[in-house]
């Protein structure tokens, strides 16, 4: 097994930002890439922007929001995503009232903040509140996409009646912070590679191409077993019908032991500066010897790589390198 030091990882072509997990990159019509991710302290939401993907590393981070001292927004701020919807900026994120684990789960819920400025590094971020779902249970990793004029939310949540930590759900949105229903499960952990350490489907990200809607997601514990799967639906199908979605039987992006890149996942999709290439953004570790809970090991680094397409129209993500 190859162990790659942080110093060696800094020279890797794919590395963008050190110690930023759950990365989200969005390329806006103004030509800027907007970046946000979980910070190691889990106490705030940062946004930065750059005209190039590699430039994100040196872009000055701006703190958009800080955790509360008490209450449901006071601990473990995870996995922010920045989206531009109907002329305003929105950041989806998860927060908990404490670091306490109850019945094997953290106590996260999903929240939204809004900024009406043209530049989200300026202006005021307003709290829009919690996204209410069918249950008051562990929920996180909200993402959104538009299809045929309707905005949809996809997220991970614990169903009290289903084994495991989280399944994936989809619902139409009334507005960026309100589900109008119905809430439909489109995936749950079932394969061996999704159930190592924990039974997890989380971190969804949508991609529309070749007449299909793809939703990538991550499974298993956040160590070297973390990997990505793929859901696929035809763009003409009813995305609220669970039968419209098929799941990859094997991971589509996983640990590359030869390159010393472990546990890749929780991704987003973007394009190159000239729009000609598709880019996968993800986090990955460069060692396996983790002391304690992997969630508190800060060395999940944001990386980006070009990916291609298979003859059947599905994405070929390759391997982390």
C-alpha positions, 0 to 999 in steps of 0.5 A: 500500500502506497502512503503519500505525504501531504508534501507529495500531495501538494504537487499532485495535479488534481489537488485544489485546496487542502483540508476542505471536505465536501467541496462544491464548485459552481461556475456562474454566468459571470465567469467565476467559479464559486467554491464552498466546503466543510472547514475542519473546525465545522464552525462557519461557511466560507465562500471564495471565487476565482476565474480558474479552478486552480485559482480557487486555492489562492482566492481569499475566503469570505465568511458568509455565516457563522454558527450560533452559540446555542440551538439547532445551528450551533454545532458541526456545520457540514457540507455547504453548497452554493446555488444560484436560483431565480436571481438569488444565491442560496447556500444549503448546509447541515447543522446540529444542536450539539456534537452528541450522538443519539442512537448512533447518529448525529442530530443534523438538520438541513438549513438554507441561507439567502443572498440577493446580491449579484456577488455572493461575497458581498451583501447580507446572507439571511437565514431562511430556516430549516428545510422541513421533511417527512420526519424530524430525523438525521438529515444532511447534504441537500442539493438542488437541480432544475428539470423542465421548469421545476426545481427539485431537492435531493438529500440524505436522511434517516428513515426511522423504519429503515436500517442504516444511517441515511437514504437518498430522497427527492422532492419538488420545491415550492421555493428554495427552502420549502418542499411542496411534496411528495418526498420520495426515496430513490436509493438506500444502502444495499450493496456491500460497498455502500455498507462498510462501517456505516450504511450510508447513501449521502452527498448527492450531486446532479448532472444532466447530459445525453438525455439522462439525469445522473445523481452521484452519491457517496457510500460507506464510512468516511475512511478509505472505504468511502466511494461513489455510486451513480443513479441514472434516470431518463430525462423524459421519465418521472423523476418522482417515481423511484422506478425511474432511477437505476443504481450502479451495481459497483462504485464508479469512483473509489480508492486508488491504492497505487496512487495513495488516494483514499476514500474519494467522494462527496463530489460536485460537477463543473466544467473547464474554463472554456466549457469544453471539458467536464470536471469532477470535484471531490475530496480525498485523503492521502493516508489510511492511518487515521486516529479516532473518528475519521470525521475529525481528521482534517486531511480530506483535500479538495481535488478536481479532475477531468472526466470523460463519457462511456459509449452508453452515455454514462460518465466515466470518472476514472480514478483519483490520482 
